[in-house]
Amino acid sequence: MRAALYLRISKDRTGEAEGVERHGEDGRALIDVKGWTLVETYTDNDTSATTGRRRPGFEALMAAVERRDIDVIVCWNTDRLYRSPADRLRVVEACRQHSVSIAPVRGPGIDMATPNGRMVAGMLGEMAWAEVEVKSDRQRRANRQAAEKGKPWMTGPRPFGYERTGGTLVEHPTEGELVRQAFTLITSGASLNSVTRMLNGAGARTTLGNEWRHNNVRVMLLNPLYAGLRAYAEMPPLGSKQSARSRPPVESRKLVPGTWEALITEDVWRASVAVLRDPGRLTNVGNFSAVRHLGSNLFRCGRCGDLTDGQRSGEPVMGVNYTNPRKDGQQGHRIYKCKRCHMSRRADPVDAFVRGVIAARLDRSDAADLVDAGKADGADLVSLRREAGELRARLDVLADALADGDMTRDQFARANRKALDRLTEVEARLTEGGGSHVLAGLAGPGAGQRWLTLDDMPLQRSALDALVEVVLHPVKAGRPRRGEEIDPATVEFRWRG
């Protein structure tokens, strides 16, 4: 008889495939004893049979059965071949149609061509699936208990910024500060690409040893673990078509204070979530000028900016446009053009002048005073955090009261809506207080030069907007004076604070 050997183990922590090697030795010994011919060996090392993920070795084995290339499947036990009811049904039906038997090393042989053989296969499969479900229930209950006690995950790759020591997390000597810098950048208006460049430029690598990419930077900046919070949500039931990725976003899950030291405050984390979840970050399609040019949709028109909206349609802000192509075929000059009255200004000289003025302002000794302008003080944030915690607890009490029948649905709806509205307001104020001031990373000697050399246009624009409102006025008729690129009187700076 032609035999195929199928080998699988769910976990291979060392990566040395010693488990499948042992099973392979026993399987080949059984084939020799039976006097069968080994046609092919199919292997799925470190692969679960319960998650629904594709098993390449299993798929190749099923293809061989369909081609009638084999007469018997040899495996360590039937639960190595199939676990889920769907896989079991597939194996049983394929083996029945093509008269292929199953010969486990540990267990009775199964002739799938007979009703009794298929019955035995079904019974063994149900027992294996029941074992999986019982084990899953135990793990889920243990995970929920650990989450409720605020214990960190201690399996899988360690989180960047922490080391695992003594059953808890402690700050990594170099990575912890990089995590704080990353949150400061993103909450002060920097892009994910800037944070990614910062991490890679510092020589940091993910805990799997890879270079940082914007997608795993995003995952890190959304993780409440860095605020000392443990997030928990139940996994979908086994066999469910619901994907684990379809669970609620991490900020909407149950959050419990953790037992480890936080690297940032909860306010900073919530500010980071607000920035990254902002739909406006995903709408930069077809409007690339919004992030490529210093004053696009930021500079205001001085000719019509003070008029009421009823006098002219459109916003009194300057968009970016280009003059007609030159005779030599090259692109025309870049201009700022008012969206309301269509007054225009050459963009390059305006940008150069504005950059010089802003750099000089940042180099002044009092520039550091701008960093804390408009920020909530520590006492405000403490009271807001306390109120947010009380509101979340109130929502849980209301849900329990409805479930126990202590209040009607109308009563619950009114009380729940009132608490949710107030929680939304409080969390918005916490988010605002947790955001890093856009000028925080620029304060100190050389701030002007640091701003000029920023390679992140959104961050550069945010810093400018935090300092001043720039208003462009129409230029006088005629050419500028010799050696003068721009008339300073036509660019007004309305300083904030």
Secondary structure, 3 states (H helix, E strand, C coil): CEEEEEEECCCCCCCCCHHHHHHHHHHHHHHHHHCCEEEEEEEECCCCCCCCCCCHHHHHHHHHHHCCCCCEEEECCHHHHCCCHHHHHHHHHHHHHHCCEEEECCCCCECCCCHHHHHHHHHHHHHHHHHHHHHHHHHHHHHHHHHHCCCCCCCCCCCCCEEEECCEEEECCCHHHHHHHHHHHHHCCCCHHHHHHHHHHCCCCCCCCCCCCHHHHHHHHCCHHHHCEEEECCCCCCCCCCCHHHCCCHHHCEEEECCCCCCCCHHHHHHHHHHHCCHHHHCCCCCCHHHHCCCCCCCEECCCCCCCCCCCCCCCEEEEEECCCCCCCCCCCEEEEECCCCCEEEHHHHHHHHHHHHHHHHCCHHHHHHCCCCCCCHHHHHHHHHHHHHHHHHHHHHHHHHHCCCCCHHHHHHHHHHHHHHHHHHHHHHHHHHCCCCCCCCCCCCHHHHHHCCCCHHHHHHHHHHHEEEEECCCCCCCCCCCCCCCHHHEEEEECC
